[in-house]
Amino acid sequence: MLLVYSGSEGPRWKYIAQALLGDIAGVPFLLTHDREAYLSYDGPCLNYSTQRIRPEEILLVPSGLLEETGVTKRSISTFLHNGHPCFFPVREGDLPFDLFSAAFWLLSRYEEYLPHGVDRFGRYDHTQSLAFREGFLNIPVVSIWAEELRMLLTKVFPMLQLKRRQFRFMPTYDIDIAFSYLHKGTFRNTGGWIRSILKGKFMEAKERVDVLQGKRRDPFDVYEWLDAQHLAYGLKPQYFFLLAEDQQGLDKNIHPSNKALRSLISHHSMGYPVGIHPSWQSGDREELLGQEIETLERISGKQISSSRQHYLRFTLPGTYRRLIAAGISGEFSMGYGTVNGFRASVSDPFLWYDLSKEESTNLRIHPFCYMDSNSVFEQKDTPAHAFDELSRMHELIKKLKGTMVTVFHNNILGDDPRMKGWREVYEVFMRDVVYWDI
C-alpha cells in the first residue's frame, strides 16, 4: 500500500488522487496529512509537497492549482518530458511538472469553464483547447502520465503490488435514424421521393420505392450484421437510441411509438446495454430528458443509467447536473463532434468533478476517441485514412492498457451509396485489428 502525504485536504486533491492513482494507474493507496504518521510508515511513500520529508520517497511538487477554488484564466504552454507533453513546470521533485495539477486541469475540463469560442452548433470549439493548440489532441497524455507514474513507483518500490490493467475495446452506436425509408409513413416517404426527383436523384428515388415494396433491405438496417460482428469477436457494445417525440430539426428518428423501433430497442436490450440519446430539443426543454428516459425504460423493460448527447450537445456543468438528477450514472459524450481525438486527454473512464461546486460526483465519464461521422463529414477522410487512424489509436491505447471507446452510426455503416467504403473499413478493422484482442 502506497502512503501519500500532502498538506492539502481539499476536494480537488482528494478527487485527483483517487482518479489518477486509484482509477487510472491502479495504485492501492492511502492519503494522509499527518507528517508524523508519514515519517513512521514502513512502506512505499509518495510526498506531494514542496519539501522532501524522508530519504526514501517519491517527491512530486505542487504548483498550487489544487489549493485554489473557482477558475482563473492562465497562460499555459507545454514542454516535453520523456518525449511527451506536460505543463505546470516545477523546479524540484522527481518529475519536472506537477502531475496531479496537470491531470486535474485536463480531467475537470477546466478550460471549458472559462470564456471560450463555440462551433456552429454552439458546442465548445476544439480549436480553443490546450490539447489542440499544443498538438497533443491525438494522444491520451493523462493515461501516459499514469503509466509513467506506475513505472516510477515500481522502480523505486519494487515490492509495491499494483492492480493489473487490461485493455478493452468498446464499440458504441448512436441510432439517430433507425431506418432510411421504412416505418416513416406515407407523408414523409412521398415528400422524400418528390425531393429526390426534383433534385435529379433518380436512383435514390428508385431505391426508396424498392425498399418500401420489399425488394431490397433498408440501407440503414445493419443490425443483424452488427450482431454477427460482436459475436465473432466477443464484443460487448452499447447502443444509444434517440427517442424524440417531435421529429424536427436535428431530431429525425422515427416516432418512439412506432412498433418497428420499439421492437428494435427490445431486441437490443435483451443482448446489450442500451442508453438514451437525449434529443437536441431536450437541451432547450429540460423536461424532455426525463420523458425520453422513461420512454426508453418502458420499451426496454430496464432501468436506464447511461447516455450520450445527440450531436454531443452539452455544456459544463449544466448538462451533467441534469443527467445526474435524471438518474444517469454513465456518460459517453466526452469527445468532439468536429475532430477525432482525446477531449479529456485520457483513454480511461473517470468520475466527473463539478468544478463550479468544487465536489466530486458519481457520474462516470466514458471518453471516446473516434467517431465515424467526424471522419466522413468533418475531417473529410478517405476510408483508408480512417482505418489508419483507428489502427493507430487502437495500438496506442492497447499499449497503455486503457479503454478504447468508438462511436459508429448505423446509417454510415449501411448500404447508402454515399457511404461506400465505410462499412468495409469497419469489417477490416474488426478482422485485422480487433481479432488479435481475442
Buried (B, 14 or more C-beta within 10 A) or exposed (E): EBBBBBBBEBBBBBBBBBBBBEBBBBBEBEBBBEEEEBEEBEEBBBBBBBEEEEEEBBBBBBBEBBEEEEBEEEEBEBEEBEEBBBBBBBEEBBBBBBBBBBBBBBBBBBBBBEEEEEBEEEBBBBBBBBBBBBEBBBBBBBBBBBBBBBEBBBEBBEEBEBEEBEBBBBBBBBBBBBBBBBBBEEEBBEEBBEEBEEEEBEEBBBBBBEBBEEEEBBBBBBBEBBBEBBEEBEBEBBBBBBBBBEBEEBBBBBBBEBEBBBEBBEEBBEEBBBBBBBBBBBBEEEEBBBBBBBBBBEBBEEEBBBBBBBBBBBBBBEBBBBBBEBEBEBBBBBBBBBBBBBBBBBBBBBBBBBBEEBEBBEBBBBBBBBBBBBBBEBBEBEBEEBBEBBBEBBEBBBEBBBBBBBBBBBBBBBBBEEBEEBBEBBEBBBEEBBEEBE
